[in-house]
Amino acid sequence: KATPGYKPKVIPSAMCGICLKGKEANRKGKPEALIHCSQCENSGHPSCLDMSEELVRVIQTYRWQCMECKTCTVCQQPHHEDEMMFCDKCDRGYHTFCVGMDLIPTGHWICDVCGKNFTAPRKKGGAKTPKKSKSAQKGPM
């Protein structure tokens, strides 16, 4: 669901936390706009973050959070990362226990915000985390 009137953050001098390049060139050498976390300074090329064009369109309609800042949409807490799952359509985070599930399901999972009533399961994961240049890369979250 879009946040009415929301405009994504613009950081002209931002660098991708994965390839360490700006908007003028992604890791394939092609110009590509960066996406920016609404909570911190992390930025990344959608291609470096393995994000589809459709997902990028969706995350630009609300206050998207990178994996380091991700909170549960229901309880607004970042804790219990091992029980956090991510919608395949919007990349919002949800704790299993906040949506009445015991385990993180396998396969695709779409959240209630995207209209699927938690019936299409999804594995733990989500988009990669754009990192600041010197921070250690954790595995996919």
BELMOWO-V702361 format. One record per residue. N is the residue number from 1. RES is the residue in one letter. SS is DSSP state (2 for helix, 1 for strand, 0 for the rest). NEAR is the number of other C-alpha atoms within 12 Angstrom. D_FIRST is the distance of its C-alpha to the first C-alpha in Angstrom with 2 decimals. Layout:
# BELMOWO-V702361
{{N & RES & SS & NEAR & D_FIRST} {N & RES & SS & NEAR & D_FIRST}}
This chain:
# BELMOWO-V702361
{{1 & K & 0 & 22 & 0.00} {2 & A & 0 & 19 & 3.77} {3 & T & 0 & 15 & 6.62} {4 & P & 0 & 11 & 9.13} {5 & G & 0 & 10 & 12.19} {6 & Y & 0 & 16 & 11.36} {7 & K & 0 & 18 & 14.07} {8 & P & 0 & 27 & 14.65} {9 & K & 0 & 25 & 17.93} {10 & V & 0 & 19 & 21.01} {11 & I & 0 & 21 & 24.03} {12 & P & 0 & 16 & 26.76} {13 & S & 0 & 18 & 29.11} {14 & A & 0 & 32 & 26.70} {15 & M & 0 & 32 & 28.02} {16 & C & 0 & 37 & 26.37} {17 & G & 0 & 34 & 26.99} {18 & I & 0 & 31 & 27.92} {19 & C & 0 & 28 & 30.24} {20 & L & 0 & 26 & 31.04} {21 & K & 0 & 28 & 30.82} {22 & G & 0 & 27 & 29.07} {23 & K & 0 & 31 & 27.13} {24 & E & 0 & 20 & 30.45} {25 & A & 0 & 23 & 30.72} {26 & N & 0 & 25 & 28.81} {27 & R & 0 & 24 & 30.89} {28 & K & 0 & 14 & 31.87} {29 & G & 0 & 16 & 33.16} {30 & K & 0 & 15 & 30.64} {31 & P & 0 & 16 & 28.76} {32 & E & 0 & 24 & 25.07} {33 & A & 0 & 30 & 22.65} {34 & L & 1 & 38 & 21.58} {35 & I & 1 & 43 & 18.25} {36 & H & 1 & 40 & 18.54} {37 & C & 0 & 33 & 17.49} {38 & S & 0 & 27 & 16.18} {39 & Q & 0 & 19 & 18.68} {40 & C & 0 & 22 & 21.81} {41 & E & 0 & 27 & 23.72} {42 & N & 0 & 36 & 22.87} {43 & S & 1 & 43 & 22.16} {44 & G & 1 & 42 & 22.48} {45 & H & 1 & 41 & 22.78} {46 & P & 0 & 35 & 20.11} {47 & S & 0 & 30 & 23.18} {48 & C & 0 & 33 & 24.74} {49 & L & 0 & 33 & 21.66} {50 & D & 0 & 23 & 21.58} {51 & M & 0 & 26 & 18.13} {52 & S & 0 & 20 & 17.64} {53 & E & 2 & 19 & 16.90} {54 & E & 2 & 16 & 13.78} {55 & L & 2 & 26 & 12.54} {56 & V & 2 & 29 & 13.66} {57 & R & 2 & 21 & 11.78} {58 & V & 2 & 27 & 8.38} {59 & I & 2 & 34 & 9.69} {60 & Q & 0 & 31 & 10.94} {61 & T & 0 & 24 & 7.79} {62 & Y & 0 & 28 & 7.68} {63 & R & 0 & 30 & 10.86} {64 & W & 0 & 38 & 11.73} {65 & Q & 0 & 37 & 14.85} {66 & C & 0 & 36 & 17.81} {67 & M & 0 & 37 & 19.49} {68 & E & 0 & 32 & 21.98} {69 & C & 0 & 27 & 19.55} {70 & K & 0 & 36 & 16.95} {71 & T & 0 & 30 & 16.44} {72 & C & 1 & 30 & 15.22} {73 & T & 0 & 29 & 11.82} {74 & V & 0 & 21 & 13.90} {75 & C & 0 & 18 & 17.17} {76 & Q & 0 & 18 & 16.44} {77 & Q & 0 & 18 & 19.64} {78 & P & 0 & 24 & 20.58} {79 & H & 0 & 17 & 23.57} {80 & H & 0 & 20 & 24.40} {81 & E & 2 & 25 & 23.23} {82 & D & 2 & 20 & 25.14} {83 & E & 2 & 28 & 22.87} {84 & M & 1 & 39 & 19.51} {85 & M & 1 & 45 & 17.62} {86 & F & 1 & 45 & 14.76} {87 & C & 0 & 40 & 12.18} {88 & D & 0 & 37 & 13.63} {89 & K & 0 & 30 & 10.59} {90 & C & 0 & 36 & 8.61} {91 & D & 0 & 47 & 11.66} {92 & R & 0 & 40 & 10.44} {93 & G & 1 & 46 & 13.66} {94 & Y & 1 & 42 & 14.84} {95 & H & 1 & 33 & 18.46} {96 & T & 2 & 31 & 20.01} {97 & F & 2 & 19 & 21.62} {98 & C & 2 & 24 & 18.49} {99 & V & 0 & 26 & 17.19} {100 & G & 0 & 15 & 20.73} {101 & M & 0 & 19 & 21.83} {102 & D & 0 & 13 & 25.20} {103 & L & 0 & 20 & 24.83} {104 & I & 0 & 30 & 22.46} {105 & P & 0 & 24 & 22.51} {106 & T & 0 & 17 & 23.74} {107 & G & 0 & 18 & 22.21} {108 & H & 0 & 23 & 18.59} {109 & W & 0 & 33 & 15.96} {110 & I & 0 & 30 & 12.40} {111 & C & 0 & 32 & 10.47} {112 & D & 0 & 23 & 9.59} {113 & V & 0 & 26 & 5.83} {114 & C & 0 & 22 & 6.67} {115 & G & 0 & 16 & 9.16} {116 & K & 0 & 16 & 12.44} {117 & N & 0 & 16 & 13.85} {118 & F & 0 & 26 & 15.18} {119 & T & 0 & 20 & 17.85} {120 & A & 0 & 21 & 17.87} {121 & P & 0 & 23 & 19.41} {122 & R & 0 & 28 & 19.01} {123 & K & 0 & 25 & 21.61} {124 & K & 0 & 30 & 21.50} {125 & G & 0 & 31 & 20.81} {126 & G & 0 & 35 & 17.92} {127 & A & 0 & 37 & 18.49} {128 & K & 0 & 32 & 21.74} {129 & T & 0 & 38 & 22.15} {130 & P & 0 & 43 & 23.35} {131 & K & 0 & 33 & 26.48} {132 & K & 0 & 25 & 28.70} {133 & S & 0 & 20 & 31.87} {134 & K & 0 & 11 & 34.18} {135 & S & 0 & 13 & 32.03} {136 & A & 0 & 13 & 32.77} {137 & Q & 0 & 17 & 30.42} {138 & K & 0 & 13 & 29.21} {139 & G & 0 & 15 & 28.34} {140 & P & 0 & 23 & 24.85} {141 & M & 0 & 26 & 22.79}}
